[in-house]
Amino acid sequence: MATAHALPVLFPPGPSRKTILVVRHAQSELNAHKHAPDSGGIATAPQAWRADAPLSALGREQAAEAAAAVAELSEAATAAVVAAAPLARSLQTALAVSDALGGSLPIAVSPLLREATKKRPIGRPLADLRAEFTDPRFDWTDATDDSWIASVEDVKAAPARAEAARAWIAARPEPDLVLITHGTFFKLLSGTQLKLVNAELRSLIVEPSGAAVLSPPLFRLASAAHNDDSDAPDSDPAADPAPAPAPAPDSLEDLARLLSSQIRGSDWLSANPATGPTLLELAAELTAGTSPPADDQPGQ
C-alpha cells in the first residue's frame, strides 16, 4: 500500500495548516514529440515548443481528467486559488482545474513556479502570454518580470528560487490552494527526488511548524505511455541538486507536530479509527507542552 512521505522541514512557519493540492501539468506537445516514433527527440522539435510548449490534444484530455479528480476531493471545497507558472502548459492545466471547481476560481501566476532546466532558456514574453491567455481569472500581479526567459538558469539559482516559491506559497492568505507544478521543479520544491508524471495529483499538507507530508498519488493516469517524468529531458539527472536532508526534530514539540502530520497525512488514521484519535490527542498534548505524570518523570 502506498504511504505518505514526510518531507524535510523546508516551508517557513505559518499561522495555520495549509493544504496544497499538487497537480503536475498534463502532456505537452514537447512531451509528445519526444515519445513519437523516429521523432529525433528534443533537437528536432520546433523552437517554439522548446521554449514554451502548449498541451497536446492528449494533454488537454489528461488535464480534464486530473481536474475532475481534484473536484472529487473534499479538500477542493476549501481551495481558494490555483497557482501556476507563466508557461502555456501550466496555464492551460490551471484553467481546466478552475473550470472543474466551478469556473470562477482565480489563477495566480508566478514565475517562481516555472520549470527548472539547465540546458536551454524557457518561457516567452509575458506580453505574449497575456495576449493569449485573456481569461479574467488570471491574476498577473506577481508576474511582472520576464527577464528570466533570456538565459539559462544557473544550477545554483534554482534551489534558491524553490525556497522563494515556498515562501510565496506560505505567505498567501488562502489556507488551501491548488498548485500546478513541473517535474523537475517539484523535486526542488519538495526537497525530494520524487518524480510526478503528467497530470499526477497529490496533496501536500504543511503544518504551522513548516513540517509537511506528501500523500500517495490521488490520481494517476492508468497508462504511463507518453508520460514524461521530466520537463527537461535534455538535462543530466545526475547533475540535479541533491535533496536537502530532513533535519531531526530538535524538541519534543517538533517531534509531536511531525508525528501528528504523518498520522493525518496517511491512510493509517482511517484504517485505525480507535487508535488514531488517541495518538493524535497525545501528539496534541505534547505540542502544548504537557508534561507526563510525576511518576513517569526520569529519576523519580
Secondary structure, DSSP 8 states (H G I E B T S, - for coil): ----EEE-S-S---SS-EEEEEEE---BHHHHHHHSTT---GGGS-HHHHHH--B-HHHHHHHHHHHHHHHHSGGGGG---EEE-SSHHHHHHHHHHHHHTTS---EEE-GGGS---SSS-----HHHHHHH---TTEE-TT----GGGGS---TTHHHHHHHHHHHHHHHSS-SEEEEEE-HHHHHHHHTS-----TT-EEEEEE-TTS-EEE-S-SB--S--TT--S-S-TTS-GGGS----------SHHHHHHHHHHHHHTSSHHHH-TTHHHHHHHHHHHHHTT----GGGSTT-
